[in-house]
Amino acid sequence: MEFNFSTVPQLVCAPGAVTRAADFAQRRRIQRVLVVADPGVVKAGLVQPLLDSLHGAAIQTSLFADVEPDPGEHIVTRAYVQARSFGAQMVVGIGGGSSLDVAKLAAYFADSAESLRQIIGVEQAKGRRLPLVLIPTTAGTGSEVTPIAIVTLADQTKGGVVSSLLLPDLAILDANLTLTLPKTVTAHTGIDAMVHAIEAFTSRHRKNPVSDALAMRALKLLNDNIRTAYSDGFNTEARSNMLLGACLAGMAFANAPVAAVHALAYPLGGIFHLPHGLSNAIVLTEVLRFNRSAAEAQYAELGRALGDPAMDDHAACESLFSTLDALVRDLHVDTRLTSYGISAEDLDRLAEDALAQQRLLVNNPREVTLADARAIYERRLTA
């Protein structure tokens, strides 16, 4: 058996741990830190404890708080230009996946001369980055432990930068930062994390025993806690378990990459600006049913982990699909494309953009054609 597994060098998981970023900076004698966030996280007061701890350690900060959902190239450029002009010696990203992705690229371009277009793809980055700390405020993307940053390009397609240089030096999981997440965000980001676990477990490339174990544990944690986190947001135990589950799923798919669910979700975000987790939820079970002929045994393993371990493959596979369908209903996620202004006239463009995501589709258990992608979208128009 031969495989390679990589993850962050240091992970801290504890309520209140957001202040550990200042300790990290102090140990490295860092004096100037760029903090990357979005306006909502700043308004919610989640960034202030981080800033207070950095200032208490006599560390100067510059706050870039203009991150948008599905950030475009211009947001990345503004972030690293601010890092350079401030003379940042370290970058801290705090927020959802978009903020963490922008922080990764800001840390990279603050110390490297390449352009964004030059490093899109897998291991195209050849430069170096500033020290980087990532702190998620949602239990979803797992971006704090992945070497991936997603950017919306000028043509509204998604560009992915995949490089080991984007793995942070430190990831901090502080459940206190997730207690006030709105129900909708809890649902969307939690489903996103579950998709990461499922797709990592069935990935055609680089799937290995470590990623499998992480994906299985992540899916169980997420499934067991998402309803409680949704209905009782201040339940610290459920929030902690969700955050850990999302992180473990992130570690899994950072090594065994995601596939067609994400490939078909990206156009929904890029073209129609649907939240990423919602986009995943919309296409999730349709893609899994499409994949069944190639991945029933693996889906059955996941079904048994969430249900009766004595089920045969057929029953366990059906159980997984039923569990996910019920979860989407319980979290009040509307999976009808027409509910978001998407019509039959949009399906060809969606399918074409999905097929452009070959970086992801090559990992899918079953080959996806243009007609397949269109059919999956079509089944989600009104159902």
N, C-alpha and C positions, 0 to 999 in steps of 0.2 A: 504494500500500500504506500503510495507516494502522493503527498499533497502539500500545499503551502497555505498558511493561514497568517494573516496580519491584522493587528488592531492597534488601538492607541496605547502609548506606553504607560499612561496613568489615568485611572478613573476614580473619582470620588463620588460616593453616593451617601447623602445625609441631608435631612432637613436643615436649612440654614447654611449649607455649604457654599453658597454663592460668594461668601467672603474669602474663600480659599484662593481665589484668583490673585488677590493682593499678596498673599503669602508666597505664591508662585513667582510673582514679579519681584518681590523683595529678595528672594533667594538668588535671583539672577541679576540683581542690581539694576533692574529696569526702572527708568524714571519717567518715561513718556508712553502712554498707552492710548491707542485708538479703540473706542468702544462702538460696536456696530449693533444697531437695533432698529426696530420699526416704531412709528409714532404711537401705535396702540399699546405696545409694551411699556413705552415711556410714560404715557398717560395713565396706565394702570399702576404706576409706581414700582414696577418690578426691577427697573434699572437702578433706582436710587440706592438700595443697599450695596450694590456693586460699586457705584461711584463713591459712596461714603467710605467704604472699606479701602478703596484705592487712595482716596485723599487722606485718609487717616494714616496711611503708610507713606505719606509725603510723595505720592506719585501723581504726576500731572496727567490729565485726561483730555481727550477731544472726543466729543460724542457725534457720531454720524447716525442720525435717526430718520433717514429718508428712505429706508428700505420699503419696497412695494411688494405685494404678492406677485409671484412669477417675475422676479426682477429682470429688467432689460439690461442690455450692455451699458447704457448710459448711467445706470445706478452703480454698476460695478466700477466704471471709470471714475465717477465722482467720489466713491469711497476710497479708492487707492490714491487718487490725487490729494484728498484730504490727509491721508496717512503720510504721504511724502512731504506735503507742505508743513505738517505739524512736526515732522521728524520722529514719527512713532517708532518705538523700539519693540513694541508688542501689540498684538491685536486681540481683543476679546469680543466674541460674538455672543449675544444674548437674545433669545427670541425663538421664533419658529424656524422652520427649515430655510425659508428665504433669507432671513437674517444671518443664519449660520453659513449658508452658501456664499453670501456676499462677503462675510468676514474671512472665509477661506481665501477667496480670490483677492481681497484687499491685502491680506498678509503676504500673498504670493507676489502680486504686482508692485507692492511697495518696495520690494527688493529685487525685482527682475524686470528686464527690458522687453520681453516678448509682448505681442499683442494677444488679446483674448482669442481671436480667430486662429492663431498659431497653435494654441494649446488645446483646442477642442478635440476630443477623442480620447483614446486610451494611452496613458503614459507619454504624452507629447510634451509635457512641461520639462524643461531642461535647466531651469534656473534654481533659485532658492527663495525661501520665504522667511518672514519674521516669526518669532515665537508666537504660538497661537493657543488660545484657550476658548473652548466652546461650551455654552451653557444653555440647554434647551428650556423653553417655557411651555412647550407642548409635548405630549406623549405620542409622537407620531413618526416623524421623518427618520429618526435615528441619525440625522446628519452629524451629530456630535462625534460619531465613531465611524464615519464613512469617508473614503477618499474621493468623494464625488461632489461637484457643484453644478447645478442646473441653471442655465440662463436662457431667457427668452430673446431670440435673435430678432433682427429687424424685420424679417419676413414672417414673424409670429410663430416660427417653429422653435422647438426646444434644442438647445445645444448643451451637451454634457462634457464637462471636464473631469476626467478620471485620472488621478495621479496620487501616488503614495505621498507626495509632498503636501497634499491637502489634509492628511490625517493630523489632528491637533496634537500638541504636546500634552494637553490635559483636557479631559472632559469632566464636567461637574453636573451631577444629577441632584437637584434640590427640589423636592416635591412641593415645598412651600410656594414655589413660583408657579405651580399649576393649579392651585386651589381655586382661583377665581376664573378659570377657563369657562367660557360660555358652553352651554350644553351642545350647541351645534358644532363648535370647534372640537369639543371632547369626542363627539361621535365621529366626525370626519377624520381627525388625526388618529384616533384609535383604530379605525378600519384601515387606514393607510399602513399603520404598523403591522396589522394582521396580514395584509397583502404582502408586505416585505417578508414575513416569516414563511408564508405559503409558497411564494415564488422562489425564495432561496432554497426551500426544501425540494423543489422540483426542477431547479435550474439544470440545464444540460451541460453547463461549463463550471468547473471548479467546485462543484458540490463535493463536500467531504464530511467525515464523521464529526468534526468540530462544528462546522456550520449547521449540520443536521441537528445536533444536540441543542445548539442555541436557538434554532428556529422552532423546534418542538417545544422547548421550555417557554420561549417567548409567546407562542400562540396560546399555550395553556394559561399563562399569566394574564394575557390580554383578554381572552375570552371569559375568564373567571372574574375579572374586575371591571370590565368596561361598563356594564349596566349600573353598577354601584357608583362608579365615578360620574356617570351621566346623570343619575338621579340625586346623588348626594355629593356635590362637588367638593365639600369641605372634609370628606372622609380621607384623612391623610394616608391611611394604609392602602386604600384602593388607588389613590393618586400615586403613591410610591411604587406600587406594583405595576401600574400602567407605564410609568416612566422607565422602570427597569425593563419591562417587557419590550417597549419600543427600542431601548438601547440594545438589548440582546438581538432583536430582529435586525437592527442596523448592523451589528457585528456580523450577523449571518449573511446578509445580502451584500455587504461590502466585500465578501469573499466568494459568494455564490450568487451571481448577479440576477436581478429581477428581469422580467420577460414581458409577455404580451399584455398582461393587465396594465402595466405601466405604459407600454407602447401605445395602447389605445386610449389611455387616460390623458396622455400629454396633449393631443390636439384639442381636447375639451378645455384644458386650461389655457393653452396658447392662443386658440382662436376665440373661444367664448368666455374665457377668464373665470371658469368655474374653479373653486378651490381644489387643490390636488387630491385631498382625501375623498372629497365628494366624487371627483372624476373616477377615482379607483372604485369606489362603491358602486357606481353606476354600471360599470362593465364587469365587475368581479365575477359573479357567478356564471354569467354568459360565457366568459373566457374559460373558466374552469370546466364547464360542461363541454365546450368545444375541445378542450385538451384531454378529456376523459379517456379516449381511446389510447392515448399514449402515456397517461400518467395515473391510471386508476389505482394501481398498487400503492403509489406514494400518497395519493389523496386518501386512500383507505387507512394508511398509517396515521395520518392526521385525524381522520374521523374517529378512529379507535381511541386516540389520545384525548379527544374531547368528549367521548361517549362510552359506549360499552366495548371493553377490550376483546370481547368474545365474538364480535361481529365478523362475518366474512367480508371479502373485499367489496363486493357489490353493495351490501348493506351499509358498510362503513363509509363508502364513497357517497352514497345517497345521504347518509347522516351528516357528513361534512357540509354538503350543499344545503341541506335543510337547516342546519345550524346557522349558516351564514345568511341565508334568506330571512330567517326569523330574527336574527340580530339586526339586520338592516331595517326591518319593519319596526322592531322594538325601539330603535333609536330614531325613528321617524325620518328616515332618509328617503327622499323621493328620487327614484331611479328612472323616471320617465324623461327622456330628452326633451320632449315637447314642453315640459314644465319650465325649461330654461331657454325657451325661444329657439330651439333647434328643430328644424323640419327635415322632411325627406330630401329637399333640395340641397341640404348641407352634407349629406352622407358621403357623396363621392369625395369631397374635399377632406372630410375627416379620415376616410379610409386611405387616401393617398398620403396624408401627413403621417398616419400611423405606420404605413409601410416604409416611410423614410427613417423610422426608428430601428434600423437594422442592428445597431449596437445592442438593443434590448431583445429584438425578435430572435436573434441567433441563440438566445438562452432558453427559448420556449420549448417545452416538450414536444410540440407538434408544429410543423411548418404552417405559417399563416400567409395566405394569399390575399390579394386585393379584394377579391370577391368574399373571402372569409371575413375580413375586417368589416366590410360593408354590411354583411349579413348580421354580424354581432351588433353593430350600431342599430341596424334596422329593427332588431328584436327589442331594443331598448327605447324605441320611439315613444311608445305608449304603455309599456309594461314595466 
